[in-house]
Amino acid sequence: MPELIAGFDAGQTHTRCRLALLEAPGRWRVVAQGEGPGVSHLDAPGGEPRFSAALQQSLAAAVAQLEHSGGREDPALAAAAIGASGIEAGSSVQPRGQQLAAQALQLPPSRIVVTGDERTALEGARGEHTDGILLISGTGCIALGCNAAGQLHRCGGWGWLLDGAGSAMDIGRDGLALSLQMADGRQPDTALRPALWQALGLASDAADAPQAIKGLVVQFAFGAAGFARLAPVVHAQAAAGDAQALAIVQRSADALAAMASAIAQRLQLQRPPVWTSGGAIDHLKLLRQGLETALSLTCPGARLAEADGDGCDGALRLASRLLLP
């Protein structure tokens, strides 16, 4: 009977688990998928139990779908791979993630691999390509590239407090900061300010709104995801012609292009395909258009390309390798 493998894509917003039957070395058939909550850095408050819960709940959702579709009666995993936000390959966090995942999924450590979600996303995107660059722009942002010699180079992804340029968090935060400058007269007032304030549940003409915003953003529950939720509001105003909102979106596009350029130079890539992933780059049209323009200037020869697969596909590829003779 084909062995059951799982590939996890664990981001800050949600976690996806994809189940597949390994039919031959390097060949599998997807049979189910489920979702669970997101993860955070393991050193963050509640990071370890949140990581375990994300794996268990997304797996349970996938198994439920498998059983509902009349799949196999014994859904025990043979191997699994997890690409998770906040887990640095080669860091002290990685073996902790490995141990937590083995316990959560009831697998021996030799049948599980845990790494950063950028690694699994690149593995899924490149397919049979020997080189290329992956740009991930979601709540956070990171870029990773590889060359034909198998060398990797990473840019960004140093946490939202230090390095969010190119992300939905950055777009939302910069928009909200600009709205406060508009409120106190440092910048001309535009429709961006009331749109953002209303998105936060505040009256656009409330005198105490700036103070309320200051108190809101320091709450633990707000964090990077709170800023990221404002990115579509900024984007909508940019699309409506707000020049300052458009400048915010373009800054993030320029930051993404700069990461691709740095990777291309470090790995000596001449005309690399550039794959994109993440909610911001997928759904904010102006961000993607700005990236294409910026790439043509900062990384001549680079081109946006269709990804072969996603992070779950890359994780399944890594999981399948664990079962090779």
Buried (B, 14 or more C-beta within 10 A) or exposed (E): EBBBBBBBBBBBBBBBBBBBBBEEEEEBEEBBBBBBBBBBBBEBEEBBEBBBBBBBBBBBBBBEBBEEEEBBEEBEBBBBBBBBBBBBBEEEBBEBBBBBBBEBBEBEEEBBBBBBBBBBBBBBBBBEBEBBBBBBBBBBBBBBBBBEEEEBBBBBBBEBEEBBBBBBBBBBBBBBBBBBBBBEEEBEEBBBBBBBBEBBEBEBEEEEBBEBBEEBBEEEEBBBBBBBBBBBBBBBBBBEEBEBBBEBBBBBBBBBBBBBBBBBEBBEBEEBBBBBBBBBBEBBEBBBEBBBEBBEEBBEEBEBBEBBBBBBBBBBBBBBBBEEE
